[in-house]
Amino acid sequence: MGKYKSFILLLTVFLQGAAIVFLFFNLWVSILLFIIYGIAILALFILTVIERIKEKEEEKNNDYRDY
């Protein structure tokens, strides 16, 4: 999942920069890039939450406090 997170993070940086540049050239393309940027941020958030849930399950399975 680390590959997906780093790819989406790189994509968000590129999309944000491209959307700002396209603000000066074409407004509709810029709006489309900002929408895709928002979707990528949402996907990054979802992947982070899923990863955190898996870490919590691993911690629960490897809890050795009662020994």
C-alpha positions in Angstrom: 0.0 0.0 0.0 3.0 2.2 0.3 3.4 2.4 -3.4 -0.2 3.6 -3.8 0.2 6.2 -1.2 3.4 7.6 -2.6 1.9 7.6 -6.2 -1.2 9.4 -5.1 0.8 11.9 -3.1 3.0 12.6 -6.1 -0.2 12.9 -8.2 -1.7 15.4 -5.8 1.4 17.6 -5.9 1.5 17.5 -9.7 -2.3 18.2 -10.0 -2.2 21.1 -7.7 0.7 22.7 -9.5 -0.8 22.1 -12.9 -4.2 23.5 -11.8 -2.6 26.7 -10.6 -0.7 27.1 -13.9 -3.9 26.4 -15.9 -5.7 29.1 -14.0 -3.9 31.5 -16.3 -4.6 29.7 -19.5 -7.8 27.8 -19.4 -10.3 28.0 -16.5 -12.3 24.9 -17.3 -9.2 22.7 -17.4 -8.1 24.2 -14.1 -11.4 23.4 -12.5 -11.2 19.9 -13.8 -7.7 19.5 -12.4 -8.8 20.8 -9.0 -11.7 18.3 -8.9 -9.3 15.5 -9.7 -7.0 16.8 -7.1 -9.8 16.7 -4.5 -10.6 13.1 -5.4 -6.9 12.2 -5.1 -6.7 13.8 -1.6 -9.9 11.9 -0.6 -8.3 8.6 -1.9 -5.1 9.4 0.1 -7.2 10.0 3.2 -9.1 6.7 2.7 -5.8 4.8 2.2 -4.4 6.3 5.4 -7.5 5.3 7.4 -7.4 1.8 6.0 -3.7 1.4 6.8 -4.3 2.7 10.4 -7.2 0.2 10.9 -4.9 -2.6 9.8 -2.2 -1.4 12.2 -4.7 -1.4 15.1 -5.7 -5.0 14.3 -2.1 -6.0 14.3 -1.5 -4.4 17.6 -4.6 -6.1 19.0 -3.3 -9.5 17.8 0.2 -8.9 19.1 -0.8 -7.7 22.6 1.3 -9.4 25.2 0.5 -7.2 28.2 -1.1 -10.1 30.1 2.1 -12.3 30.3 
